[in-house]
């Protein structure tokens, strides 16, 4: 995970980690 994290941007890595949360968070914030 650390190697992938270095290669991928934090946003892309987060999507793989928990894509649903990323989709819900923006809606909740707005």
N, CA and C atoms as a LAMMPS dump frame, in Angstrom:
ITEM: TIMESTEP
0
ITEM: NUMBER OF ATOMS
90
ITEM: BOX BOUNDS ff ff ff
-5.0000000000000000e+02 5.0000000000000000e+02
-5.0000000000000000e+02 5.0000000000000000e+02
-5.0000000000000000e+02 5.0000000000000000e+02
ITEM: ATOMS id mol type element x y z
1 1 1 N 0.845 -1.202 0
2 1 2 C 0 0 0
3 1 3 C 0.876 1.246 0
4 2 1 N 1.99 1.177 0.713
5 2 2 C 2.867 2.355 0.785
6 2 3 C 3.447 2.665 -0.595
7 3 1 N 3.871 1.647 -1.311
8 3 2 C 4.451 1.879 -2.645
9 3 3 C 3.407 2.491 -3.576
10 4 1 N 2.217 1.933 -3.559
11 4 2 C 1.15 2.474 -4.418
12 4 3 C 0.826 3.908 -4.009
13 5 1 N 0.869 4.145 -2.707
14 5 2 C 0.535 5.476 -2.214
15 5 3 C 1.543 6.485 -2.751
16 6 1 N 2.793 6.088 -2.858
17 6 2 C 3.817 7.014 -3.36
18 6 3 C 3.616 7.284 -4.847
19 7 1 N 3.233 6.252 -5.585
20 7 2 C 3.053 6.412 -7.04
21 7 3 C 1.764 7.189 -7.342
22 8 1 N 0.683 6.815 -6.662
23 8 2 C -0.595 7.469 -6.937
24 8 3 C -0.77 8.716 -6.077
25 9 1 N -1.492 9.687 -6.588
26 9 2 C -1.836 10.864 -5.784
27 9 3 C -2.734 10.448 -4.615
28 10 1 N -2.757 11.223 -3.541
29 10 2 C -3.571 10.888 -2.36
30 10 3 C -5.043 10.681 -2.721
31 11 1 N -5.563 11.476 -3.627
32 11 2 C -6.983 11.363 -3.997
33 11 3 C -7.263 10.005 -4.641
34 12 1 N -6.408 9.603 -5.594
35 12 2 C -6.627 8.319 -6.271
36 12 3 C -6.521 7.169 -5.277
37 13 1 N -5.552 7.27 -4.367
38 13 2 C -5.356 6.194 -3.392
39 13 3 C -6.572 6.105 -2.477
40 14 1 N -7.118 7.258 -2.13
41 14 2 C -8.295 7.277 -1.245
42 14 3 C -9.485 6.622 -1.941
43 15 1 N -9.609 6.836 -3.236
44 15 2 C -10.73 6.244 -3.978
45 15 3 C -10.665 4.718 -3.897
46 16 1 N -9.464 4.169 -4.013
47 16 2 C -9.328 2.714 -3.935
48 16 3 C -9.614 2.246 -2.505
49 17 1 N -9.208 3.057 -1.544
50 17 2 C -9.388 2.692 -0.136
51 17 3 C -10.875 2.657 0.231
52 18 1 N -11.582 3.723 -0.082
53 18 2 C -13.008 3.8 0.268
54 18 3 C -13.722 4.738 -0.702
55 19 1 N -14.143 4.222 -1.877
56 19 2 C -14.791 5.033 -2.912
57 19 3 C -16.155 5.551 -2.457
58 20 1 N -16.888 4.77 -1.678
59 20 2 C -18.229 5.2 -1.27
60 20 3 C -18.148 6.43 -0.386
61 21 1 N -17.209 6.435 0.536
62 21 2 C -17.096 7.576 1.458
63 21 3 C -16.816 8.861 0.676
64 22 1 N -15.951 8.77 -0.333
65 22 2 C -15.614 9.96 -1.115
66 22 3 C -16.862 10.485 -1.829
67 23 1 N -17.711 9.576 -2.256
68 23 2 C -18.927 10.022 -2.958
69 23 3 C -19.92 10.648 -1.987
70 24 1 N -19.954 10.132 -0.777
71 24 2 C -20.93 10.636 0.204
72 24 3 C -20.436 11.918 0.867
73 25 1 N -19.156 11.978 1.172
74 25 2 C -18.607 13.137 1.891
75 25 3 C -18.912 14.469 1.204
76 26 1 N -18.631 14.614 -0.096
77 26 2 C -18.88 15.893 -0.775
78 26 3 C -20.357 16.302 -0.668
79 27 1 N -21.25 15.354 -0.777
80 27 2 C -22.679 15.673 -0.688
81 27 3 C -23.016 16.138 0.727
82 28 1 N -22.421 15.478 1.726
83 28 2 C -22.712 15.845 3.115
84 28 3 C -22.135 17.228 3.419
85 29 1 N -20.952 17.513 2.891
86 29 2 C -20.324 18.811 3.154
87 29 3 C -21.147 19.928 2.524
88 30 1 N -21.642 19.689 1.317
89 30 2 C -22.416 20.72 0.633
90 30 3 C -23.833 20.755 1.197
